[in-house]
Amino acid sequence: MPANKKYLTSSALHRILKISAGLIGGYVITIAVHLFLSLWFDKNIIMITMSFSGFILWALLLLLAFLFRNGWNAWGTYLLIALFLLIPFYWFNF
């Protein structure tokens, strides 16, 4: 059964932005979450856990990028989330 045309993204730019936000932005958030968790837990345990939970989180973030109506909103949201997770990590480690 084909998808209804009114629910598909009509702009190629927004489609590319959503795909890149899901791939690159999802990866950045995945790394940021695990770095943020390393502030409270042992870094070795977090890095071992990241090899398993990292792929799951990245795949979820890849899919969530397609729920945004606008590709710019996806990128903005992903960058803000990454920024809020990375600021405490760099603040307490330097």
Stockholm file with secondary structure:
# STOCKHOLM 1.0

chainA/1-94         MPANKKYLTSSALHRILKISAGLIGGYVITIAVHLFLSLWFDKNIIMITMSFSGFILWALLLLLAFLFRNGWNAWGTYLLIALFLLIPFYWFNF
#=GR chainA/1-94 SS CCCCGGGSCCCHHHHHHHHHIIIIIHHHHHHHHHHHHTTTSCHHHHHHHHHHHHHHHHHHHHHHGGGSSSHHHHHHHHHHHHHHHHHHHHHHHC
#=GC SS_cons        CCCCGGGSCCCHHHHHHHHHIIIIIHHHHHHHHHHHHTTTSCHHHHHHHHHHHHHHHHHHHHHHGGGSSSHHHHHHHHHHHHHHHHHHHHHHHC
//
